[in-house]
Amino acid sequence: CGYTGGLRKIDPNGATKKLAFFRSRQKFDCTGLVHEGVFYVGAEDGFVYAISLDGNKGKNQWDHLADQGKTDWFINSAPALLGHAAIIIAGRDEHLHAFDLKCNVAWKMKIPGQMLAAPVIDGNGNIYVGISVTKRGQAGHGRLVCIDPANKRVAWEYRADGPVESTPVIGNDSVIYFGDNTGTIHAVEKTGKGAWTRSVGSAVRSAGNIASPKRVLFGLDDGTLVALACTSESLADKGWPKYMGLS
């Protein structure tokens, strides 16, 4: 994603062409998602782009003039893939959006507060996203919200003392881990009950990862990388359990 807008294409040897692969004045200020030869990415104009990766030039497959892929504010969070059926977008318009792969709106939910991190999805299709709630003159706080897409409702909410900008990670035992801006890492059971918390002394805005058995990792604002003991042996093997999916 180029700073001046559009997409650049780099070949396996590191070479890039002078002309952009996909020309656009819009900045794609989030990580994209590649699925079946299409690059899905949000932009600062509030639209989701679905750019074909075939050929020498990219083409947006969604018609923005017909409001396909439209949200109501800019998009900074990476999308998530719900099965092979829908792209989940956490918009800055305080809505969670689901678009099917034919660019139709599958559903849309109001989620009060700013969603600054990316959503993750467990093997049953439940969606988890962190929320930052800030009001002028007041200390901010946050929430981890679990959304049941089948019933299009919030299944539960877990409150954190600080705004949540950290993308959660889901373990193979269904425990969800995330950090908040007070410097606390949380482990939450799939029912929404807190399992444990740990203060690490610096704000946690990074995405979590489970890189080895019973170790969950986060980067801190002070430049430290921390590994905490946890109950999960590995990432969940289904769904979209971490930032950028299963990889």
Contacts in CASP RR format, 6 or more apart in sequence:
PFRMAT RR
TARGET T0000
AUTHOR 0000-0000-0000
METHOD contacts of the structure
MODEL  1
CGYTGGLRKIDPNGATKKLAFFRSRQKFDCTGLVHEGVFYVGAEDGFVYA
ISLDGNKGKNQWDHLADQGKTDWFINSAPALLGHAAIIIAGRDEHLHAFD
LKCNVAWKMKIPGQMLAAPVIDGNGNIYVGISVTKRGQAGHGRLVCIDPA
NKRVAWEYRADGPVESTPVIGNDSVIYFGDNTGTIHAVEKTGKGAWTRSV
GSAVRSAGNIASPKRVLFGLDDGTLVALACTSESLADKGWPKYMGLS
1 7 0 8 1.000
1 8 0 8 1.000
1 27 0 8 1.000
1 28 0 8 1.000
1 29 0 8 1.000
1 32 0 8 1.000
1 41 0 8 1.000
2 8 0 8 1.000
2 20 0 8 1.000
2 27 0 8 1.000
2 28 0 8 1.000
3 27 0 8 1.000
4 27 0 8 1.000
5 20 0 8 1.000
5 24 0 8 1.000
5 25 0 8 1.000
5 26 0 8 1.000
5 27 0 8 1.000
5 28 0 8 1.000
6 20 0 8 1.000
6 21 0 8 1.000
6 22 0 8 1.000
6 23 0 8 1.000
6 24 0 8 1.000
6 26 0 8 1.000
6 27 0 8 1.000
6 28 0 8 1.000
7 20 0 8 1.000
7 21 0 8 1.000
7 22 0 8 1.000
7 24 0 8 1.000
7 28 0 8 1.000
7 39 0 8 1.000
7 51 0 8 1.000
7 58 0 8 1.000
8 16 0 8 1.000
8 20 0 8 1.000
8 21 0 8 1.000
9 16 0 8 1.000
9 17 0 8 1.000
9 21 0 8 1.000
10 16 0 8 1.000
21 56 0 8 1.000
21 57 0 8 1.000
21 58 0 8 1.000
22 51 0 8 1.000
22 57 0 8 1.000
22 58 0 8 1.000
22 59 0 8 1.000
22 60 0 8 1.000
24 43 0 8 1.000
24 49 0 8 1.000
26 43 0 8 1.000
26 44 0 8 1.000
26 45 0 8 1.000
26 47 0 8 1.000
27 43 0 8 1.000
27 44 0 8 1.000
28 41 0 8 1.000
28 42 0 8 1.000
28 43 0 8 1.000
28 49 0 8 1.000
29 42 0 8 1.000
29 43 0 8 1.000
29 44 0 8 1.000
29 74 0 8 1.000
29 75 0 8 1.000
29 76 0 8 1.000
30 41 0 8 1.000
30 42 0 8 1.000
30 75 0 8 1.000
30 76 0 8 1.000
30 77 0 8 1.000
30 78 0 8 1.000
30 79 0 8 1.000
31 41 0 8 1.000
31 78 0 8 1.000
31 118 0 8 1.000
31 243 0 8 1.000
31 244 0 8 1.000
32 39 0 8 1.000
32 40 0 8 1.000
32 41 0 8 1.000
32 42 0 8 1.000
32 78 0 8 1.000
32 79 0 8 1.000
33 39 0 8 1.000
33 40 0 8 1.000
33 41 0 8 1.000
33 78 0 8 1.000
33 79 0 8 1.000
33 80 0 8 1.000
33 81 0 8 1.000
33 87 0 8 1.000
33 244 0 8 1.000
34 40 0 8 1.000
34 53 0 8 1.000
35 81 0 8 1.000
35 84 0 8 1.000
35 87 0 8 1.000
35 101 0 8 1.000
36 101 0 8 1.000
37 52 0 8 1.000
37 53 0 8 1.000
37 54 0 8 1.000
38 50 0 8 1.000
38 51 0 8 1.000
38 52 0 8 1.000
38 53 0 8 1.000
38 61 0 8 1.000
38 101 0 8 1.000
39 49 0 8 1.000
39 50 0 8 1.000
39 51 0 8 1.000
39 52 0 8 1.000
39 53 0 8 1.000
40 48 0 8 1.000
40 49 0 8 1.000
40 50 0 8 1.000
40 51 0 8 1.000
40 79 0 8 1.000
40 87 0 8 1.000
41 48 0 8 1.000
41 49 0 8 1.000
41 51 0 8 1.000
41 79 0 8 1.000
42 48 0 8 1.000
42 49 0 8 1.000
42 75 0 8 1.000
42 79 0 8 1.000
42 89 0 8 1.000
43 49 0 8 1.000
43 74 0 8 1.000
43 75 0 8 1.000
44 74 0 8 1.000
44 75 0 8 1.000
45 74 0 8 1.000
46 70 0 8 1.000
46 71 0 8 1.000
46 72 0 8 1.000
46 73 0 8 1.000
46 74 0 8 1.000
46 75 0 8 1.000
46 91 0 8 1.000
46 93 0 8 1.000
47 62 0 8 1.000
47 64 0 8 1.000
47 69 0 8 1.000
47 70 0 8 1.000
47 71 0 8 1.000
47 75 0 8 1.000
48 62 0 8 1.000
48 69 0 8 1.000
48 70 0 8 1.000
48 71 0 8 1.000
48 75 0 8 1.000
48 79 0 8 1.000
48 87 0 8 1.000
48 89 0 8 1.000
48 97 0 8 1.000
48 99 0 8 1.000
49 60 0 8 1.000
49 62 0 8 1.000
50 60 0 8 1.000
50 61 0 8 1.000
50 62 0 8 1.000
50 103 0 8 1.000
51 58 0 8 1.000
51 59 0 8 1.000
51 60 0 8 1.000
51 61 0 8 1.000
52 58 0 8 1.000
52 59 0 8 1.000
52 61 0 8 1.000
61 103 0 8 1.000
62 68 0 8 1.000
62 69 0 8 1.000
62 103 0 8 1.000
63 103 0 8 1.000
64 70 0 8 1.000
68 103 0 8 1.000
69 97 0 8 1.000
69 99 0 8 1.000
69 103 0 8 1.000
69 105 0 8 1.000
71 89 0 8 1.000
71 91 0 8 1.000
71 92 0 8 1.000
71 93 0 8 1.000
71 95 0 8 1.000
71 97 0 8 1.000
72 93 0 8 1.000
72 95 0 8 1.000
73 91 0 8 1.000
73 92 0 8 1.000
73 93 0 8 1.000
74 91 0 8 1.000
74 92 0 8 1.000
75 89 0 8 1.000
75 90 0 8 1.000
75 91 0 8 1.000
75 92 0 8 1.000
76 91 0 8 1.000
76 92 0 8 1.000
76 116 0 8 1.000
77 89 0 8 1.000
77 90 0 8 1.000
77 91 0 8 1.000
77 115 0 8 1.000
77 116 0 8 1.000
77 117 0 8 1.000
77 118 0 8 1.000
77 119 0 8 1.000
78 118 0 8 1.000
78 167 0 8 1.000
78 243 0 8 1.000
78 244 0 8 1.000
79 87 0 8 1.000
79 88 0 8 1.000
79 89 0 8 1.000
79 118 0 8 1.000
80 87 0 8 1.000
80 88 0 8 1.000
80 118 0 8 1.000
80 119 0 8 1.000
80 120 0 8 1.000
80 121 0 8 1.000
80 127 0 8 1.000
80 240 0 8 1.000
80 245 0 8 1.000
81 87 0 8 1.000
81 88 0 8 1.000
81 121 0 8 1.000
81 240 0 8 1.000
81 245 0 8 1.000
82 88 0 8 1.000
82 98 0 8 1.000
82 121 0 8 1.000
82 125 0 8 1.000
82 127 0 8 1.000
82 149 0 8 1.000
82 240 0 8 1.000
83 121 0 8 1.000
83 125 0 8 1.000
83 239 0 8 1.000
83 240 0 8 1.000
84 101 0 8 1.000
85 100 0 8 1.000
85 101 0 8 1.000
85 106 0 8 1.000
86 98 0 8 1.000
86 99 0 8 1.000
86 100 0 8 1.000
86 101 0 8 1.000
86 106 0 8 1.000
86 149 0 8 1.000
87 98 0 8 1.000
87 99 0 8 1.000
87 100 0 8 1.000
87 101 0 8 1.000
88 96 0 8 1.000
88 97 0 8 1.000
88 98 0 8 1.000
88 119 0 8 1.000
88 121 0 8 1.000
88 127 0 8 1.000
89 96 0 8 1.000
89 97 0 8 1.000
89 98 0 8 1.000
89 99 0 8 1.000
90 96 0 8 1.000
90 111 0 8 1.000
90 115 0 8 1.000
90 117 0 8 1.000
90 118 0 8 1.000
90 119 0 8 1.000
90 129 0 8 1.000
91 97 0 8 1.000
91 115 0 8 1.000
92 114 0 8 1.000
92 115 0 8 1.000
94 110 0 8 1.000
94 111 0 8 1.000
94 112 0 8 1.000
94 113 0 8 1.000
94 114 0 8 1.000
94 115 0 8 1.000
95 108 0 8 1.000
95 109 0 8 1.000
95 110 0 8 1.000
95 111 0 8 1.000
96 108 0 8 1.000
96 109 0 8 1.000
96 111 0 8 1.000
96 115 0 8 1.000
96 119 0 8 1.000
96 127 0 8 1.000
96 129 0 8 1.000
96 147 0 8 1.000
97 105 0 8 1.000
97 108 0 8 1.000
98 105 0 8 1.000
98 106 0 8 1.000
98 107 0 8 1.000
98 108 0 8 1.000
98 149 0 8 1.000
99 105 0 8 1.000
99 106 0 8 1.000
100 106 0 8 1.000
107 149 0 8 1.000
107 152 0 8 1.000
109 147 0 8 1.000
109 152 0 8 1.000
109 154 0 8 1.000
111 129 0 8 1.000
111 131 0 8 1.000
111 145 0 8 1.000
111 147 0 8 1.000
111 154 0 8 1.000
112 131 0 8 1.000
112 133 0 8 1.000
113 131 0 8 1.000
113 132 0 8 1.000
113 133 0 8 1.000
114 131 0 8 1.000
114 132 0 8 1.000
114 133 0 8 1.000
114 134 0 8 1.000
114 163 0 8 1.000
115 129 0 8 1.000
115 130 0 8 1.000
115 131 0 8 1.000
115 132 0 8 1.000
116 130 0 8 1.000
116 132 0 8 1.000
116 163 0 8 1.000
116 165 0 8 1.000
117 129 0 8 1.000
117 130 0 8 1.000
117 164 0 8 1.000
117 165 0 8 1.000
117 166 0 8 1.000
117 167 0 8 1.000
117 168 0 8 1.000
117 178 0 8 1.000
117 207 0 8 1.000
118 129 0 8 1.000
118 167 0 8 1.000
118 207 0 8 1.000
118 243 0 8 1.000
119 127 0 8 1.000
119 128 0 8 1.000
119 129 0 8 1.000
119 240 0 8 1.000
120 127 0 8 1.000
120 128 0 8 1.000
120 129 0 8 1.000
120 167 0 8 1.000
120 168 0 8 1.000
120 169 0 8 1.000
120 170 0 8 1.000
120 176 0 8 1.000
120 240 0 8 1.000
120 241 0 8 1.000
120 242 0 8 1.000
120 243 0 8 1.000
120 245 0 8 1.000
121 127 0 8 1.000
121 128 0 8 1.000
121 239 0 8 1.000
121 240 0 8 1.000
121 241 0 8 1.000
122 128 0 8 1.000
122 170 0 8 1.000
122 174 0 8 1.000
122 190 0 8 1.000
122 236 0 8 1.000
122 238 0 8 1.000
122 239 0 8 1.000
122 241 0 8 1.000
123 236 0 8 1.000
123 238 0 8 1.000
123 239 0 8 1.000
123 241 0 8 1.000
125 149 0 8 1.000
125 150 0 8 1.000
125 239 0 8 1.000
126 146 0 8 1.000
126 147 0 8 1.000
126 148 0 8 1.000
126 149 0 8 1.000
126 155 0 8 1.000
126 190 0 8 1.000
127 146 0 8 1.000
127 147 0 8 1.000
127 149 0 8 1.000
128 144 0 8 1.000
128 145 0 8 1.000
128 146 0 8 1.000
128 147 0 8 1.000
128 168 0 8 1.000
128 170 0 8 1.000
128 176 0 8 1.000
129 144 0 8 1.000
129 145 0 8 1.000
129 147 0 8 1.000
129 168 0 8 1.000
130 142 0 8 1.000
130 143 0 8 1.000
130 144 0 8 1.000
130 145 0 8 1.000
130 164 0 8 1.000
130 165 0 8 1.000
130 166 0 8 1.000
130 167 0 8 1.000
130 168 0 8 1.000
130 178 0 8 1.000
131 142 0 8 1.000
131 143 0 8 1.000
131 144 0 8 1.000
131 145 0 8 1.000
131 163 0 8 1.000
131 164 0 8 1.000
132 140 0 8 1.000
132 142 0 8 1.000
132 162 0 8 1.000
132 163 0 8 1.000
132 164 0 8 1.000
132 165 0 8 1.000
132 181 0 8 1.000
133 140 0 8 1.000
133 141 0 8 1.000
133 142 0 8 1.000
133 143 0 8 1.000
133 163 0 8 1.000
134 140 0 8 1.000
134 163 0 8 1.000
139 162 0 8 1.000
140 162 0 8 1.000
140 163 0 8 1.000
141 159 0 8 1.000
141 160 0 8 1.000
141 161 0 8 1.000
141 162 0 8 1.000
141 163 0 8 1.000
142 159 0 8 1.000
142 160 0 8 1.000
142 161 0 8 1.000
142 162 0 8 1.000
142 163 0 8 1.000
142 164 0 8 1.000
142 180 0 8 1.000
143 157 0 8 1.000
143 158 0 8 1.000
143 159 0 8 1.000
143 160 0 8 1.000
143 164 0 8 1.000
144 157 0 8 1.000
144 158 0 8 1.000
144 160 0 8 1.000
144 164 0 8 1.000
144 168 0 8 1.000
144 176 0 8 1.000
144 178 0 8 1.000
144 186 0 8 1.000
144 188 0 8 1.000
144 192 0 8 1.000
145 154 0 8 1.000
145 156 0 8 1.000
145 157 0 8 1.000
145 158 0 8 1.000
146 154 0 8 1.000
146 155 0 8 1.000
146 156 0 8 1.000
146 157 0 8 1.000
146 158 0 8 1.000
146 192 0 8 1.000
147 153 0 8 1.000
147 154 0 8 1.000
147 155 0 8 1.000
148 154 0 8 1.000
148 155 0 8 1.000
156 191 0 8 1.000
156 192 0 8 1.000
158 186 0 8 1.000
158 188 0 8 1.000
158 192 0 8 1.000
158 194 0 8 1.000
160 179 0 8 1.000
160 180 0 8 1.000
160 182 0 8 1.000
160 184 0 8 1.000
160 186 0 8 1.000
161 180 0 8 1.000
161 182 0 8 1.000
161 184 0 8 1.000
162 180 0 8 1.000
162 181 0 8 1.000
162 182 0 8 1.000
162 184 0 8 1.000
163 180 0 8 1.000
163 181 0 8 1.000
164 178 0 8 1.000
164 179 0 8 1.000
164 180 0 8 1.000
164 181 0 8 1.000
165 181 0 8 1.000
165 205 0 8 1.000
166 178 0 8 1.000
166 179 0 8 1.000
166 180 0 8 1.000
166 204 0 8 1.000
166 205 0 8 1.000
166 206 0 8 1.000
166 207 0 8 1.000
166 208 0 8 1.000
166 218 0 8 1.000
167 178 0 8 1.000
167 206 0 8 1.000
167 207 0 8 1.000
167 208 0 8 1.000
167 242 0 8 1.000
167 243 0 8 1.000
168 176 0 8 1.000
168 177 0 8 1.000
168 178 0 8 1.000
168 208 0 8 1.000
168 242 0 8 1.000
169 176 0 8 1.000
169 177 0 8 1.000
169 178 0 8 1.000
169 207 0 8 1.000
169 208 0 8 1.000
169 209 0 8 1.000
169 210 0 8 1.000
169 216 0 8 1.000
169 235 0 8 1.000
169 241 0 8 1.000
169 242 0 8 1.000
169 243 0 8 1.000
170 176 0 8 1.000
170 177 0 8 1.000
170 235 0 8 1.000
170 236 0 8 1.000
170 241 0 8 1.000
170 242 0 8 1.000
171 177 0 8 1.000
171 210 0 8 1.000
171 232 0 8 1.000
171 234 0 8 1.000
171 235 0 8 1.000
171 236 0 8 1.000
171 241 0 8 1.000
172 232 0 8 1.000
172 233 0 8 1.000
172 234 0 8 1.000
172 235 0 8 1.000
172 236 0 8 1.000
172 237 0 8 1.000
173 231 0 8 1.000
173 232 0 8 1.000
173 233 0 8 1.000
174 189 0 8 1.000
174 190 0 8 1.000
174 236 0 8 1.000
175 187 0 8 1.000
175 188 0 8 1.000
175 189 0 8 1.000
175 190 0 8 1.000
175 195 0 8 1.000
175 230 0 8 1.000
175 231 0 8 1.000
175 232 0 8 1.000
176 187 0 8 1.000
176 188 0 8 1.000
176 189 0 8 1.000
176 190 0 8 1.000
177 185 0 8 1.000
177 186 0 8 1.000
177 187 0 8 1.000
177 188 0 8 1.000
177 208 0 8 1.000
177 210 0 8 1.000
177 216 0 8 1.000
177 218 0 8 1.000
177 230 0 8 1.000
177 232 0 8 1.000
178 185 0 8 1.000
178 186 0 8 1.000
178 188 0 8 1.000
178 204 0 8 1.000
178 208 0 8 1.000
179 185 0 8 1.000
179 186 0 8 1.000
179 204 0 8 1.000
179 205 0 8 1.000
179 208 0 8 1.000
179 218 0 8 1.000
180 186 0 8 1.000
180 203 0 8 1.000
180 204 0 8 1.000
181 203 0 8 1.000
181 204 0 8 1.000
181 205 0 8 1.000
182 199 0 8 1.000
182 203 0 8 1.000
183 199 0 8 1.000
183 200 0 8 1.000
183 201 0 8 1.000
183 202 0 8 1.000
183 203 0 8 1.000
183 204 0 8 1.000
183 220 0 8 1.000
184 197 0 8 1.000
184 198 0 8 1.000
184 199 0 8 1.000
184 200 0 8 1.000
184 204 0 8 1.000
185 197 0 8 1.000
185 198 0 8 1.000
185 200 0 8 1.000
185 204 0 8 1.000
185 216 0 8 1.000
185 218 0 8 1.000
185 226 0 8 1.000
185 228 0 8 1.000
186 194 0 8 1.000
186 196 0 8 1.000
186 197 0 8 1.000
187 194 0 8 1.000
187 195 0 8 1.000
187 196 0 8 1.000
187 197 0 8 1.000
187 216 0 8 1.000
187 230 0 8 1.000
187 231 0 8 1.000
188 194 0 8 1.000
188 195 0 8 1.000
189 195 0 8 1.000
195 231 0 8 1.000
198 228 0 8 1.000
200 218 0 8 1.000
200 220 0 8 1.000
200 224 0 8 1.000
200 226 0 8 1.000
201 220 0 8 1.000
201 222 0 8 1.000
202 220 0 8 1.000
202 221 0 8 1.000
202 222 0 8 1.000
202 223 0 8 1.000
202 224 0 8 1.000
203 220 0 8 1.000
203 221 0 8 1.000
204 218 0 8 1.000
204 219 0 8 1.000
204 220 0 8 1.000
204 221 0 8 1.000
205 221 0 8 1.000
206 218 0 8 1.000
206 219 0 8 1.000
206 220 0 8 1.000
207 218 0 8 1.000
207 242 0 8 1.000
207 243 0 8 1.000
208 216 0 8 1.000
208 217 0 8 1.000
208 218 0 8 1.000
208 219 0 8 1.000
208 242 0 8 1.000
208 243 0 8 1.000
209 216 0 8 1.000
209 217 0 8 1.000
209 218 0 8 1.000
209 235 0 8 1.000
209 242 0 8 1.000
209 243 0 8 1.000
210 216 0 8 1.000
210 217 0 8 1.000
210 230 0 8 1.000
210 232 0 8 1.000
210 234 0 8 1.000
210 235 0 8 1.000
210 242 0 8 1.000
211 217 0 8 1.000
211 227 0 8 1.000
213 233 0 8 1.000
213 234 0 8 1.000
214 229 0 8 1.000
214 230 0 8 1.000
214 231 0 8 1.000
214 232 0 8 1.000
214 233 0 8 1.000
215 227 0 8 1.000
215 228 0 8 1.000
215 229 0 8 1.000
215 230 0 8 1.000
216 227 0 8 1.000
216 228 0 8 1.000
216 230 0 8 1.000
216 232 0 8 1.000
217 225 0 8 1.000
217 226 0 8 1.000
217 227 0 8 1.000
217 228 0 8 1.000
218 225 0 8 1.000
218 226 0 8 1.000
218 228 0 8 1.000
219 225 0 8 1.000
219 226 0 8 1.000
220 226 0 8 1.000
235 241 0 8 1.000
235 242 0 8 1.000
235 246 0 8 1.000
237 246 0 8 1.000
239 245 0 8 1.000
239 246 0 8 1.000
240 246 0 8 1.000
END
